[in-house]
Amino acid sequence: MFAKKIVAGAALLALAATAQAQVKVYGYVELGVGSYKAAEVGAKSTTEGSSGNRMTSFIGFSGSEDLGGGLKAEFTLESFIAPDTGSASAVYNNAGGFWGRGSNIALSGGFGKMALGQYDTPLFVAGLSYNPFGSSMMFSPTMRHYYGLGLGVNGGTGRALTTDTGWVNSVTYETPNMGGFMATLQWSPKESSDAGTKDSFTLGASYNAGPLSLMGVYASHGYAAPTGPFIGKQKVYSLNASYDFSVVKAFVQYTDVDNADTTLDDTLFQVGATVPVSAAGNVMVSYGQLKTDDTDLKNKIFSLGYDHSLSKRTGVYVALTNEKATDLKGANTFAVGLRHAF
């Protein structure tokens, strides 16, 4: 009888703790196989099994505690993973850091949300939200152009941005939703006495009303401490829009990148559409171009794909990309894969 009371008491304590603080484990796992080729001199096609074609695989831990009065404490720890090799993805995890996808602590309430630590930038959020392929580093022209995966421009790097998808050591404030309008202000101190460094900040504002969605972003970032993601001074202006016509959802993006250390600035645009062909299947098409101003250097990417949901969490996809860069031979990539969110 006494033992039963102890067990019952322990169960009640566990339930009370759960009610006060909620912690969850979640993530995304994807594997595919295909033929891959980069648009660079001498590149040859390779057949590979790979992860992250539709979205980079990751595992995450998050939690929140109700502090009363509408105030909550929150934390997020996320790490990129490479399920094709069974390892952590050093490429994306800040060159080896385990929590490279996200690591922050925050307070949220009626005022919005204030977060400290590594947090996604408004520019990355806008980039993935207004193109059919989302954050795909393989098939999204926007992601490839933003983060150096499209080749043949900028001295061969193809990288429009000199900043990462998330800023480390940052302070981020998000407003509450005010009649469809939301804004994000983010600041990352230079954390260096080097005269060549400067604080970095960005402002993003979005508006959502039914089928219409709009988002504008301004960012100013520059050289930072060795552990930071910034490798060049830039000012970035981005305009993004989408409209859901039910039979098709259309996307358009325009980004202007001013490089302070060179006269070679960049202009990017992307147009795309998602077409639902059944209750579970969508066709995706996207075309994007990056042009280095005052030169003839261009990188053009066209992607076409089909994604089919087998359930709310599991799906399959097939997609291809054609990439053309100035003075280089074109390249084609094709892949099929399986995805699962948990």
N, C-alpha and C positions, 0 to 999 in steps of 0.2 A: 504493500500500500504506500509506504514511504517513498519507494523507488518510483512509483507511478506519479506521485506528486512532484518529485524532482524533474522527471521528464516533462510533465505538463508545464511546470514553471519555466523550464528552459525553452519550450516551444513558444510560450507567451512572450518571453524576453526576445526571442528571435523575431517574432511577428512585430513587436514594438519597434525593434531596430530597423526592420524593413520599411515600416511605415514612415520612419523619420529620415532614412537615407536609402536611396535607390541606386544600385550599381548594376550595370549591364555589360555583357560581352557581345560584340557584334563585328561584322566585317563583310568582306566580299572576296570570293575566290573565282578565278577564271583561268582556263587553259584552252589553248588553241593550237592548230597546226596549219602551216601554210608555206608559201613561197615569198621570200623577202628580198628586196634589192634596193640599195640606196642610190640616189642620183649623184654619183661621184665618179671621177675618172677611175677606170679599171674595175669598178664594182661588178660583181657577178651575183646572180640569184642563188640563194641558199634555201634549203628546205629545213624548217625548224619547228620544234615544239616550243611554245612560248606562252608567257602569262602577261596579261595586261593589255591586250589588243583593244578591247572595248573600254575598260577602265582598269587602272592599276590595282592589283590585289592588295588587301590590307587586313589587319586585325586591330580592333579598337576596344578600349575600356572607357566607360564614362559613368559619372554618378552625379547625384544632386542631393541636397539636404534642404528641407523646408525650415527656414529660420524664423518663420512667423511674419505676420504683417505683409504678406505678399512677396517677401524677399527669399531668394534661394541662393545657395552656394553650389557651384558646379565645377567639374573637372573633366578633361578629355585627354586621353593618351592613345595615340594611334601610330602604328608602325606599318610601313610597306613590307610586303612579303613576296617571295618568288616561289610559288608552289611547284613550278616546273623543275626546280632544283632542290626544293625543300630548305631554302635559306632565307635570311632576311635580305631585302633588296638594298645593297649598299649604294646603288646608283641614285636612288631617290631619298634614302634616309640620311641626308646631309653627310654624304661620304662615309657612312658607317654608323652614325648615331641611330639608336634603335627606335626612338620616337620621332622619326623624321616626317611623318605625315601631319601630326598635330600634337601639341603638348601645352596645355594652358589650364588656368584656373580662373573662375569668373564669378561675378555676382550679377543676378538678374532680378527684375521686378517690374513694377509699373513704369519705371524710368527707362527701361530698355535693358541692355546688357553691357557690362564692362569686363573685358577679358585681358589677362596678362599672360605673356608667353608666345609660343609659336602659333600663328593664326592665319587662315587663308586670307589673301589680299582681295579687295573688291575687284581688281582687274582679272584675277583668276576666276572669281565667281561669275563675272560678266562673260568672260571668254567661254566658259563651259555651258552657261545657261542659254546662250543665244546661238547655238549651232546644233545641228541634228545629232552629231556624234559625241556631244558632251565633253568629258575630260579625256577622251581617247587620244593618247599620244601617238597612236599608229594611224588612225583614220581621220581625225579632225584636222582640217587645214589650219584652223585657228590655233590649236594647241601646238601643232608642229612648227608653225611660224613664230609663235610667241616664244617657245622654249628651245629653239635651236635644233629641231629635228628635220626641218626642211633645209636642204643643202644648196650651195651654189651662189649664195649672196653673202654680203658682209665679209668679204675675204674668205669665203668658203665655209663659214660657220652656219649661215642661214638663221642666226638668232636675232630676232628683233629686240627682245627684252634682255636687260642685264640684271634681272631680279628673279627670284624664285616664286613658286606658287604660293608659298606662305612666308611671312616675315617672322624671323626669330627675334627674341628680346623685344617684342612689340607690346604696345598698349592699344587696344581696340575697343571702340564704343559703337554699339548698334542701337538705333532708336527703336521704339515700339512701332508697330504698324499703325499709321495714322491715316485712315481712309484710303488705304492702298499705297500710301507713300512711306518709304523707309530710306534711311541713310546710314552709312557706315563711315566712321572716321578712324584712321589708323596711323600710329606714329611709332617709329623705331629709332631710338637714339643711336648716334654714330659709335659710341663706346670706344672712342679712340682720340688721342691727342694729336694725331696726324692732321696737318693742315689741309691735306687733300680729301679728308672725309667730311661728311655732313649728315645731319639728321635726315631721315626719310619719312615722308608722309603721303597719305593718299585719302581721297574722298570719293565715295560712291553713293549715288542716289538712284533709287528705282521707284517705278510706279506701276501698279498692276490693277487693271479694271476689266474684269471679265476676260474676253479673249485677247485683249491688248496688254503687252508687257514692254516697258521701256527701262533702260538703265544707262546712265552716263558715269564715267570714271575719270578722275584726274589723279595722276601720281607723279611725285617727284622723288627720285631716289638716287643714291650715289655711293661712292666708295665707303666701305665699312670695315669693321674689325675682321680678321681672318676667319672667324667662325660665322660671319654673316653671309648672306646670299648675294650681296651687291658687288658688282665688279665694274661698274661704269656709271657716270652721271647721265641721267636721262629725265626728260619730262614727257609724260604720256597722256594723250587724250583719246578717250574711247567712247563711241556711241553705239548702242545696241538696241534692237527691237525685234519683237516677234508678234505674230497675230495668228490666232487659231480660227481657221475658217470651217472647222469640223471635218471637211473632206480633205483638208491639207493644212498643216501648220507651217507658216513661212518664217524664215529668219534672215536678218541682215545685220552685219557688223562693219564698223569702220574704225580704224585705229591709226593715229598719227604719233610717231615716235621721234622726238627731238634729242639728238645725241650731242651733249655739250662738248665732248672731246674730239669731235670730228664734224665736218660739213656734210657727211653722208648720213642723212636722216632716212627714215623708213615710213612707208605708207602701206597699210594693210586693209584688205576688205574681204568679206566672206558673205556669200548668199547661199541659202540652203532651204530644204523642206523635208518634213516628215509626213508621209502619206499612210494613214491606217488602211490596210487592205483587208483586215478581218478584226475580230474582237481581240485577237492575241498577237497579230503581226503588223509590223510597220516597215515600210520602205523608207530609207534615208538617202538623201542626195545632198552633196555640198561641194561648192567650188570656192577656192580662196587664192588670193594672190598677194605676195609681198614684193614691193618694188623699192629698191634703194634709190633715193632721189638723186638727181644730177648724174645718173649713170644709166646704162642699159641693163643693169642686173635685175633679173626677175626670177621669182620662184612661183610656179603655178601648180596647184594641187587639186585634183578632182577625185572625189570619193563617192562610192555607191555601195549601199549595204541593205541587208534585211535582218531584222531582229524578231524572234518569235518567242513569246512567253509560254512556257510549259506549266507554270504556276505563278503565284505572286512573287516567288523568290528565285525561281529557276528559269533559265531560257537558253536558247541557242542563237547563233548569229553566223552570217556569212557576209564578207565585205571585201572590196577591192579598192585600191588607190593607184592613181596614175600621177606621177610627179615629173615636172619638167623644169629644168633650171638653165639659165643662159649659159651657152657654150658647153653644156654637158648633155650626155645622152639621157633620154627619159628612163624612168624606172617604174616598174609595176610591182605592187604587193597584193597578195591574195591570201585570205585566211578564213578558216571556219573554227568555231569554238563553242564551248559550254560555259555558262556563268551561273553563279549561285550566291545569293546574299543571305546572311544569317544574322 
